[in-house]
Amino acid sequence: MVAPSEATAPPASSSGSSRGSVDLSALAAKVDPGLVDINTRLSHENGGVAGTGIVLSPSGRVLTNNHVISGGTSIDVTDVGNGQTYPATVVGYDRSHDVAVLQLQNASALQTASIGDSSSVAVADPIAAIGNAGGRGGTPSIVAGTVSSLGNAITVIDDITGSAEHLAGLIRVAADLQPGDSGGPLVNTAGQVVGIDTAAATRSHSSDAEGFAIPINDAIAISEQIEAGTASLSVHIGPTGALGIVVQTPTTRARDGSAVSGALVTGVTAGSPCAQSGLVPADVIVSLDGIAVDSPTAMITLLVSHHPGDLVQLEWLDPSGQQHHATVLLVVGPPT
């Protein structure tokens, strides 16, 4: 799987001029040392994603958006505070709330971010968004803005698979967010993190640019669940179990003209358990463990509770409509 792109627009970031009563240079000096730049190498077509992270502990626990690391075969993280680059592992993630926690390997004595209280955020509050705008690395960019509204909902869609996630309870801000800022902090005038920059909205004119952030209280609650190792229907802990296939939303119709629902297989890793089971491109997965799969989103959601080494029951249809069944061993795959 690959990292999702926002349906309303791309992920968020910053650069620009001061606005309102926000002192950008003072905020940057206070916040930057507790941030990291994230570079994720994707399994799909050797692509990559750049994002931002918030340092939670001196030992290298980092909070970011799940879509920054989704589909990653390797993750490198550069700490802004000390300039060092570390390989990172995924502690866990919550795909449905777009939150992930990383652990930097062999990290110590890192500066941490100051975490605020998102329940105190109000409409018209001045804020600033900080991040790795454009994936350029180095000194984070920063842009000032204001809170437009609270409790917003958006839908994010994976460009490759067509899978979708619905995010709710978001802070909407009038601020010029850009790709690369995703996972970066939305801060108040005291330099406290009150949200995670997650998506940009309209970008037709810089004057009306808007974006969305996950309230930090929500993100911290999820990160604490992940760090406690408590899995749930939405929270995955540890390595990801994968089928070794690439799927997308079916675009064809059945012979009777009806729409085909399921997860259309567009690629199968050679030698994988799925390949050995006879699954090939153009097949459509319609069931996993006896539960109907009507979309790539449904299949990915069902896999969240599984890990490498688990056996799952697959049912699929070939292009002629013939039904097939197999028991498939999950392999280690990138986070979803």
C-alpha positions in Angstrom: 0.0 0.0 0.0 1.1 3.6 -0.5 0.6 6.8 1.5 -2.8 8.4 1.0 -3.2 11.8 -0.6 -5.9 14.1 0.7 -9.2 14.2 -1.2 -9.6 17.9 -0.4 -6.0 18.7 -1.2 -2.4 17.6 -0.5 -0.8 17.2 3.0 0.2 20.4 4.9 3.2 22.8 5.4 4.6 26.3 5.9 6.5 29.4 4.8 5.5 33.0 4.5 4.9 36.2 6.3 3.7 37.0 9.8 0.0 37.5 10.4 -1.9 38.5 13.5 0.0 38.7 16.7 2.2 35.6 16.1 5.9 36.2 16.5 7.2 33.7 13.9 10.9 33.9 14.6 10.4 33.5 18.3 8.1 30.6 17.9 10.4 28.9 15.4 13.3 29.2 17.8 11.3 27.6 20.6 9.6 24.8 18.6 12.1 23.8 15.9 14.5 21.8 18.1 11.7 19.4 19.1 10.9 18.5 15.5 12.2 16.0 12.9 12.1 15.7 9.1 10.8 12.3 7.9 11.8 10.7 4.6 9.9 7.5 3.7 10.9 5.2 0.9 7.8 3.6 -0.6 7.4 0.1 -2.0 5.4 1.3 -4.9 7.5 2.3 -8.0 10.4 3.3 -5.7 8.6 6.5 -4.7 9.0 8.5 -1.6 7.2 10.8 0.9 8.5 13.6 2.9 6.9 14.8 6.1 7.4 16.1 9.6 7.4 14.6 13.1 7.1 15.8 16.7 9.6 14.5 19.3 7.8 13.1 22.3 10.7 11.7 24.3 14.5 12.2 24.6 14.9 8.5 23.5 13.4 9.2 20.1 9.7 8.5 20.2 8.1 10.6 17.4 4.5 11.4 16.6 3.5 12.0 13.0 0.7 11.3 10.5 0.1 7.7 9.4 0.0 8.8 5.8 3.6 10.1 6.1 4.9 6.5 6.7 2.2 4.4 5.1 3.6 2.0 2.5 7.2 2.7 3.7 9.9 0.1 3.2 12.4 2.2 5.1 12.1 5.4 7.1 14.9 7.9 7.8 14.4 10.7 10.3 16.6 13.8 10.8 16.4 15.5 14.1 16.2 19.3 13.7 17.6 19.8 17.2 20.9 18.0 16.7 21.1 17.6 12.9 21.6 13.8 13.1 19.8 11.3 10.9 18.4 8.0 12.4 16.7 5.0 10.9 13.2 4.6 12.3 10.9 1.8 13.1 7.1 2.0 13.3 5.9 1.3 16.8 2.3 1.4 15.7 -0.3 3.4 13.9 -4.0 4.2 13.7 -4.9 4.4 10.0 -8.5 5.6 10.7 -7.3 8.6 12.7 -4.1 9.2 10.6 -1.7 8.9 13.6 1.6 7.0 13.8 4.4 6.6 16.4 8.0 6.0 15.4 11.0 5.0 17.3 14.4 6.4 16.2 17.1 3.9 16.5 20.0 4.7 18.9 18.7 8.1 19.7 19.2 9.8 23.1 19.1 13.2 24.7 16.8 14.7 22.0 14.9 17.9 22.7 11.2 17.4 23.0 8.2 19.5 21.9 6.0 21.3 24.4 2.6 19.7 24.2 -0.4 22.0 24.8 -4.1 21.5 25.3 -6.3 21.4 22.2 -9.5 21.7 24.3 -8.5 25.3 24.9 -8.3 26.2 21.2 -11.0 28.6 20.1 -12.1 30.1 16.8 -10.1 33.2 15.7 -7.1 32.1 17.9 -3.8 33.1 16.2 -1.7 30.0 15.4 1.4 28.9 13.4 2.0 25.8 11.4 5.6 24.5 11.2 7.0 21.7 9.0 9.2 20.3 6.2 7.5 22.3 3.5 8.2 20.8 0.1 10.3 18.1 1.7 13.4 20.4 1.5 14.7 19.4 4.9 16.9 21.7 6.9 15.4 24.6 8.9 11.6 24.1 9.1 9.3 26.6 7.4 6.7 28.4 9.4 3.5 30.2 8.5 1.1 32.2 10.7 -2.7 31.9 10.6 -5.9 31.7 12.6 -8.3 29.1 13.7 -11.3 29.1 11.3 -13.5 26.4 12.9 -13.5 23.3 15.1 -14.9 19.8 14.7 -14.4 19.5 10.9 -14.5 16.3 8.8 -12.7 15.4 5.6 -12.1 12.3 3.5 -8.6 11.3 2.4 -8.1 9.0 -0.6 -5.2 6.8 -1.7 -4.3 7.8 -5.2 -3.2 4.3 -6.1 -5.7 2.0 -4.4 -8.6 4.3 -4.1 -9.0 3.4 -0.5 -10.5 6.1 1.7 -10.4 7.2 5.3 -12.7 9.7 7.0 -11.2 12.0 9.5 -13.4 13.9 12.0 -13.0 16.4 14.8 -10.3 18.4 13.0 -9.2 22.0 13.6 -9.6 24.1 10.4 -7.1 26.9 10.1 -6.6 29.8 7.7 -2.9 29.0 7.0 -0.9 28.2 3.9 -0.2 24.5 4.4 2.0 22.6 1.9 3.1 19.1 1.1 5.8 18.0 3.5 4.2 19.7 6.6 2.1 16.7 7.3 2.9 15.5 10.8 4.2 18.8 11.9 3.0 20.9 14.7 0.2 23.5 14.8 1.3 25.7 17.7 -0.3 28.5 19.8 1.4 31.8 20.6 3.2 30.2 23.6 4.8 27.7 21.2 2.8 24.7 22.6 1.7 22.1 20.1 -2.1 22.1 19.9 -2.5 20.1 16.7 -0.8 18.0 14.0 -0.9 19.5 10.5 -2.6 17.0 8.3 -4.2 18.3 5.1 -4.5 21.4 3.0 -7.8 22.7 1.7 -8.3 25.1 -1.2 -5.1 26.5 -2.7 -6.4 28.6 -5.6 -5.1 31.8 -3.9 -2.7 32.2 -1.0 -5.0 34.6 0.7 -7.7 32.0 1.1 -5.5 29.0 1.7 -6.8 26.7 4.5 -5.8 23.5 6.1 -6.7 20.9 8.8 -5.0 19.7 11.9 -5.7 16.8 14.3 -6.3 18.1 17.8 -3.2 17.2 19.9 -5.3 15.8 22.7 -6.7 13.2 20.4 -3.3 12.4 18.9 -1.6 12.0 22.2 -4.4 9.7 23.5 -3.8 7.5 20.5 0.0 7.6 20.8 -0.3 6.6 24.5 -2.4 3.6 23.4 0.2 2.7 20.9 3.1 3.0 23.3 1.2 0.8 25.8 1.0 -1.9 23.1 -2.8 -1.9 23.2 -4.1 -3.0 19.8 -7.8 -2.3 18.8 -9.9 -2.4 15.7 -8.2 0.7 14.5 -4.8 0.6 16.2 -2.1 -1.7 14.9 1.0 -2.5 17.0 4.3 -3.7 15.5 5.1 -5.1 12.1 2.4 -5.1 9.4 1.0 -8.4 7.9 0.8 -8.1 4.2 -0.6 -10.2 1.3 2.2 -9.2 -1.1 -0.2 -7.7 -3.6 -1.2 -4.3 -4.9 -4.9 -3.6 -5.2 -7.2 -0.8 -6.4 -10.9 -0.1 -6.8 -12.4 -2.2 -9.7 -13.2 -0.2 -12.8 -14.7 -3.0 -14.8 -18.2 -4.5 -14.8 -19.5 -8.0 -14.6 -20.9 -9.7 -17.8 -24.4 -8.8 -16.7 -23.4 -5.1 -16.6 -23.5 -4.8 -12.8 -20.7 -3.0 -11.0 -17.9 -5.2 -9.6 -17.1 -4.6 -5.9 -14.0 -5.8 -4.1 -10.3 -5.2 -4.3 -8.9 -5.5 -7.8 -5.5 -7.1 -7.9 -3.1 -5.1 -10.0 0.2 -6.6 -8.9 1.4 -9.8 -7.1 4.9 -10.2 -5.6 6.7 -13.1 -7.2 7.2 -16.0 -4.9 4.7 -14.6 -2.3 2.1 -16.8 -0.6 -0.5 -15.1 -2.7 1.4 -15.9 -5.9 1.7 -19.5 -4.8 -2.0 -19.7 -4.2 -2.7 -18.8 -7.8 -3.8 -15.2 -7.3 -2.9 -13.1 -10.4 -3.5 -9.5 -11.6 -7.1 -8.9 -12.8 -8.5 -11.1 -10.0 -10.9 -9.4 -7.6 -10.7 -10.2 -3.9 -14.3 -10.4 -2.5 -13.8 -11.9 1.0 -11.2 -12.2 3.7 -11.7 -14.6 6.7 -15.4 -14.9 5.6 -16.0 -11.2 5.8 -17.1 -9.5 2.5 -14.6 -7.2 0.9 -16.3 -4.6 -1.2 -13.4 -2.2 -1.6 -9.6 -1.8 -1.0 -10.5 0.2 2.1 -12.5 -2.8 3.5 -9.6 -5.2 2.8 -7.0 -2.9 4.4 -9.2 -2.4 7.4 -9.6 -6.2 7.9 -5.8 -6.6 7.8 -5.2 -4.1 10.5 -5.7 -6.7 13.3 -3.3 -9.2 11.6 0.4 -9.6 11.8 3.1 -11.4 9.8 2.8 -15.2 10.1 -1.0 -15.1 10.5 -3.1 -17.3 8.1 -6.1 -15.7 6.4 -8.8 -17.1 4.2 -9.1 -15.4 0.8 -11.9 -15.6 -1.7 -11.6 -14.1 -5.1 -13.1 -14.0 -8.6 -11.1 -14.4 -11.8 -12.0 -12.3 -14.9 -14.4 -15.0 -16.1 -16.3 -14.8 -12.8 -15.1 -18.1 -11.4 -14.7 -18.3 -7.7 -11.4 -19.3 -6.0 -10.5 -19.9 -2.3 -7.1 -20.2 -0.6 -5.5 -20.0 2.8 -2.7 -17.4 2.6 0.2 -16.8 5.0 0.8 -13.1 5.7 4.3 -11.8 5.1 6.1 -8.7 6.6 4.9 -5.7 4.7 5.0 -1.9 4.9 2.6 -0.1 7.3 -0.8 0.6 5.8 
